[in-house]
């Protein structure tokens, strides 16, 4: 998954009021849980979740002094600038809520990979606070990401994650995404240290396919909760097998 540094999340997202529909899927035990498009006032909460998730994700990859730069205020300021700034591109920041409390977030926008076309969306970042995992928030976020991508005419979804992050890969592959062969080295510290990332992708299933796949996902055993090692924090189960499917071979 694409990473943001502690000073700016580096993505110009479009968070217009026309995107303000809630995604309240009846999955998981949290009755008042929902996903909605973020508002400017959500920036502090998103910044807090992102700081916690990123520190956990990169604990094994970065030096303590680098992890210390992942401060909630820095992330919050970056998101606030985007949420309250001019609209740019077609990116959207979504937040998962337990009641009124923001406990997770995800951003989706157009993929800028050279080998993808205009029909491909990218799951840029997804995180759920550790205290709120295994309650369906990651599932709802991923459903909302797919809904948003579809609404913008996208037919495929891609996500970058650390090659070593088996848990997150398991979560996303349970949702129908597969490694597509793309990989890259991403700079992860001011000293130029790099980490290998791999890309997962999937075609977005037609609505007519959703019901059968949803039944299959509900019947499948839950994978282990994923740590957010590549800015993706999966929390409880195969979240969106009804929405994505692996791309066909060449």
FIPA-939121 format. One record per residue: residue in three letters; residue number from 1; x negated, y negated, z of N, C-alpha, C in turn. Coordinates in nm, 4 decimals. Each point is the difference from the previous one (the first is absolute). Layout:
% FIPA-939121
type,seq,nx,ny,nz,cax,cay,caz,cx,cy,cz
ALA,NUM,X,Y,Z,X,Y,Z,X,Y,Z
...
% end
This chain:
% FIPA-939121
type,seq,nx,ny,nz,cax,cay,caz,cx,cy,cz
UNK,1,-0.0845,0.1176,0.0000,0.0845,-0.1176,0.0000,-0.0880,-0.1226,0.0000
UNK,2,0.0390,-0.1038,-0.0680,-0.0830,-0.1201,-0.0030,-0.0105,-0.0590,0.1394
UNK,3,-0.1168,-0.0523,0.0332,-0.0233,-0.0509,0.1333,-0.0040,-0.1513,-0.0001
UNK,4,0.0468,-0.0594,0.1096,-0.0163,-0.1423,0.0206,-0.1063,-0.0213,0.1057
UNK,5,-0.0826,-0.1054,-0.0170,-0.0960,-0.0264,0.1051,0.0661,-0.0813,0.1104
UNK,6,-0.0745,-0.0299,0.1053,0.0599,-0.0634,0.1165,0.0317,-0.1462,-0.0219
UNK,7,-0.0472,-0.0594,-0.1076,0.0207,-0.1415,-0.0220,0.1151,-0.0295,-0.0949
UNK,8,0.0280,0.0931,-0.0893,0.1096,-0.0204,-0.0949,0.0377,0.1336,-0.0577
UNK,9,0.1321,0.0163,-0.0256,0.0399,0.1294,-0.0550,-0.0185,0.0063,-0.1498
UNK,10,-0.0308,-0.1128,-0.0641,-0.0482,-0.0042,-0.1371,0.1032,0.0413,-0.1039
UNK,11,0.1267,-0.0089,0.0327,0.1019,0.0340,-0.0989,0.1054,-0.1099,-0.0009
UNK,12,0.0373,-0.0476,-0.1214,0.1048,-0.0994,-0.0118,0.1324,0.0691,-0.0231
UNK,13,0.0816,0.0097,0.1053,0.1250,0.0742,-0.0096,0.1183,-0.0935,-0.0155
UNK,14,0.1000,0.0480,-0.0711,0.1227,-0.0738,-0.0229,0.1031,0.0512,0.0991
UNK,15,0.0385,-0.0858,0.0928,0.0947,0.0423,0.1033,0.1255,-0.0854,-0.0096
UNK,16,0.0665,0.0049,-0.1123,0.1136,-0.0861,-0.0215,0.1252,0.0475,0.0711
UNK,17,0.0944,-0.0899,0.0242,0.1237,0.0357,0.0684,0.0850,0.0982,-0.0784
UNK,18,-0.0243,0.0127,-0.1290,0.0773,0.0949,-0.0788,-0.0382,0.1433,0.0312
UNK,19,-0.1100,0.0191,0.0742,-0.0442,0.1342,0.0363,0.0484,0.0392,0.1388
UNK,20,0.0910,-0.0757,0.0583,0.0294,0.0167,0.1415,0.1009,0.1062,0.0346
UNK,21,0.0066,0.1114,-0.0718,0.0905,0.1067,0.0387,-0.0702,0.0928,0.0971
UNK,22,0.0746,0.0478,0.1002,-0.0553,0.0920,0.0980,0.0010,0.1410,-0.0539
UNK,23,-0.0912,0.0826,0.0515,-0.0055,0.1410,-0.0350,0.0180,0.0779,0.1295
UNK,24,0.1219,0.0349,0.0358,0.0255,0.0702,0.1252,0.0371,0.1439,-0.0312
UNK,25,-0.1009,0.0837,-0.0251,0.0242,0.1398,-0.0324,0.0267,0.0768,0.1284
UNK,26,0.0973,0.0871,-0.0014,0.0362,0.0768,0.1175,-0.0912,0.1194,0.0136
UNK,27,-0.1279,-0.0254,0.0306,-0.0974,0.1060,0.0176,-0.0725,-0.0262,0.1298
UNK,28,-0.0092,0.0989,0.0857,-0.0709,-0.0183,0.1249,0.0947,-0.0416,0.1107
UNK,29,-0.0504,0.0002,0.1234,0.0858,-0.0166,0.1163,0.0232,-0.1432,0.0418
UNK,30,-0.0601,-0.0993,-0.0676,0.0118,-0.1375,0.0442,0.1210,-0.0623,-0.0677
UNK,31,0.1105,-0.0145,0.0751,0.1262,-0.0407,-0.0594,-0.0032,-0.1430,-0.0514
UNK,32,-0.0788,-0.0887,0.0641,-0.0007,-0.1403,-0.0390,-0.1214,-0.0344,-0.0844
UNK,33,-0.0606,0.0997,-0.0624,-0.1183,-0.0233,-0.0822,0.0406,-0.0438,-0.1399
UNK,34,-0.0817,-0.0861,-0.0585,0.0269,-0.0474,-0.1349,-0.1287,-0.0523,-0.0615
UNK,35,0.0069,-0.0278,-0.1294,-0.1096,-0.0642,-0.0718,0.0593,-0.1176,-0.0759
UNK,36,-0.0696,-0.1118,0.0051,0.0448,-0.1190,-0.0718,-0.1203,-0.0748,-0.0554
UNK,37,0.0272,-0.0967,-0.0867,-0.1054,-0.0862,-0.0519,-0.0458,-0.0939,0.1114
UNK,38,-0.1303,-0.0202,0.0110,-0.0562,-0.0810,0.1077,0.0335,-0.1475,-0.0165
UNK,39,0.0076,-0.0672,0.1154,0.0153,-0.1450,0.0058,-0.1276,-0.0615,0.0570
UNK,40,-0.0162,-0.1292,-0.0143,-0.1168,-0.0666,0.0539,-0.0168,0.0225,0.1492
UNK,41,0.1106,0.0072,0.0724,-0.0053,0.0195,0.1449,-0.0478,0.1393,0.0390
UNK,42,-0.0080,0.0918,-0.0970,-0.0482,0.1351,0.0286,-0.1521,0.0092,-0.0015
UNK,43,-0.0680,-0.1036,-0.0452,-0.1451,0.0076,-0.0182,-0.0753,0.0418,0.1259
UNK,44,0.0290,-0.0550,0.1187,-0.0741,0.0435,0.1190,0.0169,0.1485,0.0301
UNK,45,0.1215,0.0512,-0.0145,0.0237,0.1414,0.0282,-0.0699,0.0886,-0.1021
UNK,46,0.0046,-0.0389,-0.1265,-0.0689,0.0768,-0.1034,-0.1506,-0.0032,0.0255
UNK,47,-0.0522,-0.1161,0.0360,-0.1424,-0.0111,0.0293,-0.0426,0.0891,0.1145
UNK,48,0.0828,0.0101,0.1027,-0.0319,0.0865,0.1134,-0.0035,0.1460,-0.0419
UNK,49,0.1025,0.0439,-0.0731,0.0040,0.1395,-0.0445,-0.1192,0.0295,-0.0904
UNK,50,-0.0297,-0.0914,-0.0905,-0.1095,0.0248,-0.0933,-0.1337,0.0101,0.0727
UNK,51,-0.0225,-0.0853,0.0981,-0.1260,0.0047,0.0743,-0.0162,0.1337,0.0723
UNK,52,0.1055,0.0460,0.0645,-0.0058,0.1278,0.0725,-0.0249,0.1149,-0.0971
UNK,53,0.0739,-0.0005,-0.1107,-0.0103,0.1078,-0.0980,-0.1380,0.0022,-0.0655
UNK,54,-0.0505,-0.1168,-0.0379,-0.1296,-0.0049,-0.0674,-0.1137,0.0399,0.0931
UNK,55,0.0066,-0.0426,0.1241,-0.1047,0.0396,0.0947,-0.0030,0.1514,0.0155
UNK,56,0.1153,0.0599,0.0065,0.0100,0.1456,0.0108,-0.0495,0.0661,-0.1283
UNK,57,0.0387,-0.0566,-0.1130,-0.0319,0.0612,-0.1284,-0.1495,0.0025,-0.0270
UNK,58,-0.0674,-0.1086,0.0317,-0.1402,-0.0144,-0.0361,-0.0960,0.0276,0.1148
UNK,59,0.0502,0.0533,0.1091,-0.0848,0.0231,0.1172,-0.1205,0.0869,-0.0324
UNK,60,0.0175,0.0963,-0.0888,-0.1091,0.0915,-0.0334,-0.0855,-0.0511,-0.1149
UNK,61,0.0422,-0.1090,-0.0632,-0.0699,-0.0465,-0.1201,-0.0746,-0.1308,0.0200
UNK,62,0.0391,-0.0789,0.1002,-0.0575,-0.1317,0.0176,-0.0635,-0.0161,0.1372
UNK,63,-0.0959,-0.0868,0.0088,-0.0658,-0.0299,0.1272,0.0958,-0.0757,0.0913
UNK,64,-0.0172,0.0122,0.1306,0.0905,-0.0673,0.0947,0.0107,-0.1500,-0.0229
UNK,65,-0.1104,-0.0644,-0.0376,0.0069,-0.1442,-0.0195,0.0844,-0.0366,-0.1222
UNK,66,0.0080,0.0885,-0.0974,0.0870,-0.0246,-0.1147,0.1456,0.0245,0.0382
UNK,67,0.0243,0.1075,0.0739,0.1362,0.0277,0.0461,0.0543,-0.1154,0.0835
UNK,68,-0.0887,-0.0655,0.0748,0.0423,-0.1098,0.0867,0.0537,-0.1185,-0.0789
UNK,69,-0.0337,-0.0077,-0.1289,0.0510,-0.1100,-0.0821,0.1435,0.0227,-0.0446
UNK,70,0.0516,0.1192,0.0213,0.1386,0.0284,-0.0372,0.0917,-0.0538,0.1095
UNK,71,0.0208,-0.1311,-0.0032,0.0775,-0.0679,0.1025,0.1424,-0.0278,-0.0488
UNK,72,0.0992,0.0171,0.0879,0.1386,-0.0269,-0.0401,0.0206,-0.1392,-0.0573
UNK,73,-0.0647,-0.1003,0.0598,0.0236,-0.1369,-0.0461,-0.0466,-0.0191,-0.1436
UNK,74,-0.1146,0.0585,-0.0345,-0.0514,-0.0151,-0.1361,0.0942,0.0628,-0.1013
UNK,75,0.0464,0.1207,0.0290,0.0949,0.0645,-0.0902,0.1305,-0.0786,-0.0067
UNK,76,0.0479,-0.0464,0.1159,0.1252,-0.0753,0.0039,-0.0097,-0.1275,-0.0830
UNK,77,-0.1115,-0.0705,0.0120,-0.0168,-0.1238,-0.0772,0.0019,0.0273,-0.1500
UNK,78,-0.0636,0.1086,-0.0397,-0.0018,0.0334,-0.1421,0.1395,0.0320,-0.0510
UNK,79,0.0753,0.0809,0.0759,0.1358,0.0335,-0.0423,0.0911,-0.1223,0.0026
UNK,80,-0.0167,-0.0855,0.1009,0.0847,-0.1197,0.0072,-0.0230,-0.0894,-0.1214
UNK,81,-0.1259,-0.0126,-0.0402,-0.0309,-0.0832,-0.1165,0.0691,0.0529,-0.1245
UNK,82,0.0065,0.1311,-0.0126,0.0672,0.0589,-0.1150,0.1516,-0.0122,0.0108
UNK,83,0.0531,0.0328,0.1171,0.1448,-0.0002,0.0174,0.0598,-0.1398,-0.0129
UNK,84,-0.0743,-0.1008,0.0433,0.0517,-0.1363,-0.0015,-0.0543,-0.0804,-0.1174
UNK,85,-0.0855,0.0630,-0.0819,-0.0587,-0.0707,-0.1123,0.0830,0.0133,-0.1262
UNK,86,-0.0599,-0.0414,-0.1092,0.0693,0.0096,-0.1281,0.0088,0.1453,-0.0435
UNK,87,0.1062,0.0298,-0.0705,0.0186,0.1357,-0.0491,-0.1045,0.0302,-0.1072
UNK,88,-0.0568,0.1191,0.0068,-0.1049,0.0369,-0.0945,0.0078,0.1482,-0.0276
UNK,89,0.0101,0.0354,-0.1281,0.0069,0.1409,-0.0349,0.1333,0.0605,0.0397
UNK,90,0.0012,0.1334,0.0130,0.1251,0.0656,0.0369,-0.0175,0.0865,0.1238
UNK,91,-0.1009,-0.0289,0.0820,-0.0214,0.0765,0.1218,0.1032,-0.0320,0.1058
UNK,92,0.0232,0.0978,0.0881,0.0967,-0.0163,0.1076,-0.0581,0.0589,0.1279
UNK,93,0.0137,-0.0723,0.1106,-0.0352,0.0517,0.1316,0.1272,0.0443,0.0691
UNK,94,0.0021,0.1243,0.0432,0.1145,0.0582,0.0690,-0.0380,0.0274,0.1442
UNK,95,0.0972,-0.0085,0.0903,-0.0252,0.0318,0.1403,0.0998,0.1049,0.0478
UNK,96,-0.0509,0.0921,0.0822,0.0852,0.0993,0.0661,0.0318,-0.0522,0.1392
UNK,97,0.1261,0.0088,0.0371,0.0448,-0.0543,0.1282,0.0674,0.1072,0.0842
UNK,98,-0.0264,-0.0057,0.1306,0.0750,0.0763,0.0995,0.0807,-0.1037,0.0760
UNK,99,0.1269,-0.0115,-0.0327,0.0772,-0.1130,0.0493,-0.0527,-0.1260,-0.0665
UNK,100,-0.0401,-0.0976,0.0809,-0.0558,-0.1241,-0.0528,-0.1523,0.0027,-0.0059
UNK,101,-0.0623,0.1026,0.0557,-0.1453,0.0049,0.0086,-0.0628,0.0569,-0.1261
UNK,102,-0.0972,-0.0699,-0.0556,-0.0753,0.0488,-0.1159,-0.1030,0.1014,0.0484
UNK,103,0.0091,0.1225,-0.0531,-0.0906,0.1070,0.0429,-0.0828,0.0567,-0.1145
UNK,104,0.0246,-0.0451,-0.1212,-0.0747,0.0492,-0.1150,0.0155,-0.0947,-0.1168
UNK,105,-0.0805,0.0199,-0.1028,0.0054,-0.0884,-0.1164,-0.0550,0.0736,-0.1210
UNK,106,0.0378,-0.0478,-0.1167,-0.0525,0.0527,-0.1255,0.0055,-0.1099,-0.1031
UNK,107,-0.0957,0.0021,-0.0913,-0.0004,-0.0950,-0.1109,-0.0079,0.0774,-0.1299
UNK,108,0.0779,-0.0440,-0.0967,0.0010,0.0630,-0.1315,-0.0069,-0.1086,-0.1054
UNK,109,-0.0759,0.0260,-0.1033,-0.0122,-0.0953,-0.1093,-0.0408,0.0716,-0.1270
UNK,110,-0.0300,-0.0757,-0.1017,-0.0424,0.0593,-0.1264,-0.1423,0.0533,0.0131
UNK,111,-0.0254,0.1162,-0.0567,-0.1350,0.0539,-0.0019,-0.0860,-0.0815,-0.0955
UNK,112,-0.1240,-0.0299,0.0440,-0.0914,-0.0704,-0.0896,-0.1131,0.0899,-0.0486
UNK,113,0.0168,0.1321,0.0160,-0.1002,0.0925,-0.0502,-0.0013,-0.0030,-0.1525
UNK,114,-0.1193,0.0048,-0.0562,-0.0142,-0.0129,-0.1447,0.0649,0.1144,-0.0765
UNK,115,0.0108,0.1157,0.0634,0.0540,0.1156,-0.0715,0.1486,0.0208,0.0241
UNK,116,0.0670,-0.0967,0.0627,0.1447,0.0091,0.0178,0.0678,-0.1048,-0.0867
UNK,117,0.1287,0.0181,-0.0221,0.0732,-0.0956,-0.0825,0.0956,-0.0806,0.0865
UNK,118,0.0791,-0.0835,-0.0658,0.0904,-0.0894,0.0713,0.1088,0.0733,0.0753
UNK,119,0.0188,0.1289,-0.0287,0.1025,0.0764,0.0680,-0.0444,0.0601,0.1322
UNK,120,-0.1231,-0.0267,0.0424,-0.0517,0.0602,0.1219,-0.0029,-0.1007,0.1140
UNK,121,0.0616,0.0366,0.1110,-0.0065,-0.0791,0.1230,-0.1078,0.0585,0.0904
UNK,122,-0.0520,-0.0817,0.0906,-0.0989,0.0484,0.0954,0.0498,-0.0190,0.1431
UNK,123,-0.0063,0.1061,0.0776,0.0220,-0.0095,0.1439,-0.1295,-0.0563,0.0573
UNK,124,-0.0023,-0.1276,0.0293,-0.1226,-0.0699,0.0355,-0.0414,0.0292,0.1433
UNK,125,0.0957,0.0016,0.0883,-0.0294,0.0243,0.1411,0.1268,0.0496,0.0672
UNK,126,-0.0158,0.0907,0.0948,0.1132,0.0490,0.0788,-0.0544,0.0385,0.1362
UNK,127,0.0601,-0.0528,0.1066,-0.0466,0.0315,0.1342,0.1150,0.0039,0.0988
UNK,128,-0.0071,0.0923,0.0943,0.0963,0.0093,0.1091,-0.0771,0.0002,0.1305
UNK,129,0.0436,-0.0796,0.0950,-0.0675,-0.0060,0.1298,-0.0012,0.1390,0.0630
UNK,130,-0.1125,0.0407,0.0610,-0.0072,0.1346,0.0586,0.1131,0.0314,0.0974
UNK,131,0.0471,-0.0993,0.0744,0.1061,0.0243,0.0975,0.1355,0.0246,-0.0649
UNK,132,0.0109,-0.0285,-0.1299,0.1295,0.0129,-0.0684,0.0003,0.1102,-0.1043
UNK,133,-0.1022,0.0841,-0.0010,-0.0062,0.1060,-0.1004,0.0912,0.1170,0.0365
UNK,134,0.0239,0.0843,-0.1007,0.0876,0.1164,0.0127,0.1436,-0.0403,0.0371
UNK,135,0.0398,-0.1157,-0.0475,0.1374,-0.0476,0.0196,0.0658,-0.0361,-0.1325
UNK,136,-0.0641,0.0345,-0.1106,0.0594,-0.0218,-0.1313,-0.0364,-0.1306,-0.0667
UNK,137,-0.0806,-0.0854,0.0664,-0.0289,-0.1309,-0.0580,-0.0827,0.0106,-0.1283
UNK,138,-0.0984,0.0893,-0.0017,-0.0785,0.0174,-0.1214,0.0849,0.0494,-0.1152
UNK,139,0.0934,0.0891,0.0297,0.0909,0.0500,-0.1032,0.0836,-0.1118,-0.0590
UNK,140,0.0582,-0.0816,0.0878,0.0839,-0.1091,-0.0479,-0.0819,-0.1016,-0.0800
UNK,141,-0.1208,-0.0277,0.0456,-0.0844,-0.0935,-0.0753,-0.0285,0.0522,-0.1405
UNK,142,-0.0341,0.1277,-0.0098,-0.0322,0.0533,-0.1315,0.1229,0.0035,-0.0903
UNK,143,0.1163,0.0309,0.0561,0.1236,-0.0096,-0.0782,0.0194,-0.1423,-0.0518
UNK,144,-0.0215,-0.0982,0.0872,0.0202,-0.1391,-0.0399,-0.1008,-0.0426,-0.1054
UNK,145,-0.1236,0.0479,0.0110,-0.1008,-0.0283,-0.1014,0.0465,0.0512,-0.1357
UNK,146,0.0505,0.1232,-0.0023,0.0469,0.0577,-0.1263,0.1205,-0.0780,-0.0531
UNK,147,0.0934,-0.0365,0.0882,0.1158,-0.0794,-0.0426,-0.0460,-0.1311,-0.0627
UNK,148,-0.0975,-0.0648,0.0638,-0.0502,-0.1274,-0.0498,-0.0686,0.0165,-0.1347
UNK,149,-0.0816,0.1033,-0.0124,-0.0680,0.0247,-0.1269,0.1006,0.0253,-0.1116
UNK,150,0.1004,0.0811,0.0286,0.1024,0.0275,-0.1011,0.0722,-0.1276,-0.0419
UNK,151,0.0313,-0.0861,0.0989,0.0738,-0.1226,-0.0296,-0.0781,-0.0913,-0.0925
UNK,152,-0.1317,0.0157,-0.0026,-0.0840,-0.0792,-0.0881,-0.0350,0.0734,-0.1284
UNK,153,0.0705,0.1078,-0.0258,-0.0173,0.0716,-0.1247,-0.1213,0.0896,-0.0050
UNK,154,-0.0594,0.0311,0.1166,-0.1169,0.0875,0.0016,0.0429,0.1462,-0.0114
UNK,155,-0.0837,0.0782,-0.0639,0.0311,0.1417,-0.0190,-0.1016,0.0916,0.0672
UNK,156,-0.1026,-0.0584,0.0621,-0.1027,0.0797,0.0673,-0.0507,-0.0768,0.1207
UNK,157,-0.0555,0.0737,0.0954,-0.0542,-0.0589,0.1221,-0.1393,0.0563,0.0238
UNK,158,-0.0942,-0.0873,0.0350,-0.1369,0.0410,0.0291,-0.0407,-0.0506,0.1372
UNK,159,-0.0958,0.0688,0.0613,-0.0503,-0.0410,0.1309,-0.1451,0.0450,0.0134
UNK,160,-0.0848,-0.0883,0.0519,-0.1389,0.0336,0.0263,-0.0161,0.0312,0.1482
UNK,161,-0.0781,0.1027,0.0338,-0.0277,0.0332,0.1385,-0.1387,0.0588,0.0132
UNK,162,-0.0529,-0.0042,0.1225,-0.1318,0.0559,0.0234,-0.0021,0.1475,-0.0359
UNK,163,-0.1046,0.0421,-0.0660,-0.0107,0.1396,-0.0419,0.0003,0.0947,0.1189
UNK,164,-0.0448,-0.0481,0.1156,-0.0079,0.0844,0.1191,0.1288,0.0049,0.0805
UNK,165,0.1009,-0.0732,-0.0421,0.1237,-0.0105,0.0783,0.0985,0.1099,-0.0387
UNK,166,-0.0247,0.1188,0.0527,0.0841,0.1151,-0.0343,0.1429,-0.0144,0.0503
UNK,167,0.0162,-0.0640,0.1159,0.1344,-0.0117,0.0571,0.0898,-0.0870,-0.0863
UNK,168,-0.0506,-0.1166,-0.0405,0.0801,-0.0871,-0.0853,0.0245,0.0642,-0.1355
UNK,169,-0.1013,0.0674,-0.0520,0.0196,0.0687,-0.1276,0.1109,0.1049,0.0129
UNK,170,0.0014,0.0708,0.1126,0.1055,0.0986,0.0207,0.1380,-0.0623,0.0038
UNK,171,0.0104,-0.1148,0.0650,0.1284,-0.0707,0.0066,0.0483,-0.0401,-0.1385
UNK,172,-0.0905,-0.0601,-0.0789,0.0398,-0.0478,-0.1314,0.0228,0.1138,-0.0995
UNK,173,-0.0785,0.1062,0.0103,0.0230,0.1125,-0.0909,0.1308,0.0708,0.0354
UNK,174,0.0365,0.0007,0.1276,0.1305,0.0555,0.0373,0.1129,-0.0810,-0.0608
UNK,175,-0.0276,-0.1280,-0.0269,0.0993,-0.0867,-0.0628,-0.0005,0.0127,-0.1514
UNK,176,-0.0941,0.0774,-0.0564,-0.0017,0.0220,-0.1434,-0.1154,-0.0634,-0.0730
UNK,177,-0.0913,-0.0667,0.0721,-0.1145,-0.0627,-0.0655,-0.1165,0.0986,-0.0073
UNK,178,-0.0822,-0.0140,-0.1042,-0.1143,0.0889,-0.0167,-0.1220,-0.0821,-0.0409
UNK,179,-0.1186,0.0509,0.0327,-0.1228,-0.0637,-0.0457,-0.0050,0.0072,-0.1520
UNK,180,-0.0254,-0.1147,-0.0640,0.0042,-0.0030,-0.1466,-0.1383,-0.0031,-0.0634
UNK,181,-0.1044,0.0211,0.0818,-0.1352,0.0050,-0.0534,-0.0768,-0.1295,0.0105
UNK,182,0.0669,-0.1112,0.0286,-0.0690,-0.1283,0.0121,-0.0652,-0.0113,0.1368
UNK,183,-0.1184,-0.0606,0.0038,-0.0675,-0.0242,0.1274,-0.0852,-0.1246,-0.0128
UNK,184,-0.0384,-0.0567,0.1134,-0.0810,-0.1210,0.0000,-0.0729,-0.0133,0.1333
UNK,185,-0.1022,-0.0841,0.0016,-0.0718,-0.0338,0.1225,0.0425,-0.1405,0.0409
UNK,186,0.0512,-0.0134,0.1211,0.0459,-0.1302,0.0480,-0.0938,-0.0511,0.1085
UNK,187,-0.0374,-0.1252,-0.0102,-0.0826,-0.0630,0.1034,0.0850,-0.0190,0.1245
UNK,188,-0.0494,0.0480,0.1145,0.0794,-0.0020,0.1225,-0.0683,-0.0733,0.1140
UNK,189,-0.1120,-0.0665,-0.0277,-0.0663,-0.0763,0.1054,-0.0791,-0.1134,-0.0614
UNK,190,-0.0299,-0.1028,0.0794,-0.0795,-0.1124,-0.0518,-0.1385,0.0412,-0.0458
UNK,191,-0.0494,0.1121,0.0509,-0.1330,0.0478,-0.0392,0.0015,0.0785,-0.1306
UNK,192,0.1170,0.0156,-0.0598,0.0092,0.0692,-0.1280,0.0224,0.1488,0.0087
UNK,193,0.0301,0.0511,0.1218,0.0320,0.1425,0.0116,0.1246,0.0314,-0.0825
UNK,194,0.0019,0.1186,-0.0593,0.1130,0.0380,-0.0845,0.0662,0.1276,0.0506
UNK,195,0.1226,0.0173,-0.0403,0.0748,0.1219,0.0298,0.0662,0.0471,-0.1280
UNK,196,0.0027,0.1294,-0.0186,0.0591,0.0554,-0.1219,0.1514,0.0071,0.0152
UNK,197,0.0685,-0.0468,-0.1008,0.1453,0.0048,-0.0026,0.0468,0.0832,-0.1194
UNK,198,0.1142,0.0613,0.0169,0.0642,0.0719,-0.1089,0.1394,-0.0587,-0.0200
UNK,199,0.0499,0.0177,-0.1204,0.1326,-0.0531,-0.0310,0.1006,0.1124,-0.0120
UNK,200,0.1141,-0.0180,0.0630,0.1138,0.0894,-0.0158,0.1045,-0.0717,-0.0835
UNK,201,0.0764,0.0744,-0.0779,0.1035,-0.0617,-0.0812,0.1173,0.0946,-0.0173
UNK,202,0.1099,-0.0562,-0.0427,0.1210,0.0784,-0.0242,0.0912,-0.0778,-0.0917
UNK,203,0.0791,0.0732,-0.0765,0.1091,-0.0611,-0.0744,0.1153,-0.0205,0.0954
UNK,204,0.0747,-0.1084,-0.0195,0.1184,-0.0236,0.0818,0.1154,0.0789,-0.0587
UNK,205,0.0563,0.0868,0.0807,0.1051,0.0891,-0.0487,0.1237,-0.0778,-0.0398
UNK,206,0.0721,0.0523,-0.0986,0.1293,-0.0574,-0.0352,0.0955,0.0190,0.1159
UNK,207,0.0962,-0.0915,0.0112,0.0974,0.0114,0.1082,0.0714,0.1341,-0.0030
UNK,208,0.0179,0.0577,-0.1182,0.0709,0.1270,-0.0108,-0.0774,0.1145,0.0638
UNK,209,-0.1333,-0.0197,0.0170,-0.0813,0.1040,0.0605,-0.0031,-0.0097,0.1520
UNK,210,0.0482,-0.1119,0.0542,-0.0241,-0.0291,0.1407,0.0664,0.0978,0.0949
UNK,211,0.1246,0.0348,-0.0260,0.0732,0.0811,0.0962,-0.0654,0.1363,0.0223
UNK,212,-0.0345,0.0688,-0.1108,-0.0608,0.1318,0.0153,-0.1343,-0.0079,0.0708
UNK,213,-0.0807,-0.0991,-0.0341,-0.1307,-0.0125,0.0632,0.0121,-0.0385,0.1453
UNK,214,0.1004,-0.0809,0.0337,0.0200,-0.0386,0.1394,0.0310,0.1218,0.0851
UNK,215,0.0831,0.0912,-0.0538,0.0313,0.1224,0.0739,-0.1257,0.0816,0.0236
UNK,216,-0.0875,0.0055,-0.1000,-0.1236,0.0757,0.0145,-0.0911,-0.0628,0.1035
UNK,217,-0.0058,-0.1336,0.0019,-0.0847,-0.0684,0.0977,0.0505,0.0221,0.1409
UNK,218,0.1324,-0.0020,0.0176,0.0560,0.0206,0.1332,-0.0281,0.1402,0.0506
UNK,219,-0.0089,0.0958,-0.0913,-0.0225,0.1380,0.0408,-0.1467,0.0315,0.0238
UNK,220,-0.0877,-0.0872,-0.0482,-0.1433,0.0269,0.0115,-0.0485,-0.0272,0.1409
UNK,221,-0.1010,0.0760,0.0479,-0.0557,-0.0279,0.1321,-0.0711,-0.1338,0.0015
UNK,222,0.0026,-0.0682,0.1148,-0.0615,-0.1314,0.0110,-0.1513,0.0117,0.0033
UNK,223,-0.0712,-0.0824,-0.0790,-0.1459,-0.0005,0.0066,-0.0478,-0.0706,0.1251
UNK,224,-0.1276,0.0145,0.0332,-0.0562,-0.0697,0.1145,0.0046,-0.1493,-0.0244
UNK,225,0.0184,-0.0820,0.1052,0.0034,-0.1445,-0.0191,-0.1330,-0.0490,-0.0530
UNK,226,0.0060,-0.0937,-0.0927,-0.1216,-0.0471,-0.0644,-0.0549,-0.1213,0.0700
UNK,227,-0.1293,-0.0081,0.0077,-0.0653,-0.1205,0.0463,-0.0157,-0.0912,-0.1198
UNK,228,-0.0069,-0.1287,0.0239,-0.0031,-0.0962,-0.1087,-0.1431,-0.0246,-0.0453
UNK,229,-0.0661,0.1004,-0.0496,-0.1396,-0.0122,-0.0347,-0.0238,-0.0810,-0.1252
UNK,230,0.1009,-0.0169,-0.0803,-0.0192,-0.0801,-0.1205,0.1110,-0.1014,-0.0106
UNK,231,0.0335,-0.0586,0.1112,0.1089,-0.0955,0.0099,0.1338,0.0658,-0.0202
UNK,232,0.0084,0.1297,0.0157,0.1275,0.0698,-0.0089,0.0198,0.0777,0.1270
UNK,233,0.1076,-0.0253,0.0695,0.0276,0.0741,0.1213,0.1297,0.0750,-0.0172
UNK,234,-0.0061,0.1286,-0.0183,0.1181,0.0826,-0.0135,0.0399,0.0469,0.1374
UNK,235,0.1310,0.0078,0.0257,0.0362,0.0198,0.1382,0.0745,0.1266,0.0322
UNK,236,0.0722,0.0628,-0.0926,0.0752,0.1110,0.0541,0.0332,0.1143,-0.0924
UNK,237,0.0186,-0.0200,-0.1276,0.0448,0.1112,-0.0814,-0.0088,-0.0363,-0.1468
UNK,238,0.0272,0.0958,-0.0864,0.0027,-0.0300,-0.1430,0.1065,-0.1058,-0.0229
UNK,239,-0.0394,-0.1242,-0.0351,0.0934,-0.1095,0.0080,0.0824,-0.0255,-0.1233
UNK,240,-0.0498,0.0310,-0.1171,0.0689,-0.0468,-0.1183,-0.0154,0.0955,-0.1156
UNK,241,0.0049,0.1277,0.0276,-0.0077,0.0964,-0.1091,0.1198,-0.0135,-0.0919
UNK,242,0.1055,-0.0651,0.0494,0.1149,-0.0254,-0.0853,-0.0227,-0.1187,-0.0923
UNK,243,-0.1093,-0.0730,0.0196,-0.0229,-0.1208,-0.0775,-0.1201,0.0084,-0.0925
UNK,244,-0.0960,0.0839,0.0282,-0.1202,0.0075,-0.0835,-0.0266,0.1422,-0.0410
UNK,245,-0.0670,0.0173,-0.1110,-0.0411,0.1336,-0.0410,-0.1366,-0.0107,-0.0655
UNK,246,-0.0738,0.1074,0.0019,-0.1348,-0.0005,-0.0552,0.0064,-0.0229,-0.1507
UNK,247,-0.0953,-0.0789,-0.0529,-0.0015,-0.0208,-0.1452,-0.0322,0.1306,-0.0719
UNK,248,0.0532,0.0109,-0.1185,-0.0275,0.1179,-0.0795,-0.1436,-0.0052,-0.0519
UNK,249,-0.0544,0.1148,-0.0302,-0.1359,0.0069,-0.0519,-0.0119,-0.0611,-0.1369
UNK,250,-0.1229,-0.0271,-0.0421,-0.0182,-0.0623,-0.1330,0.0453,0.0916,-0.1119
% end
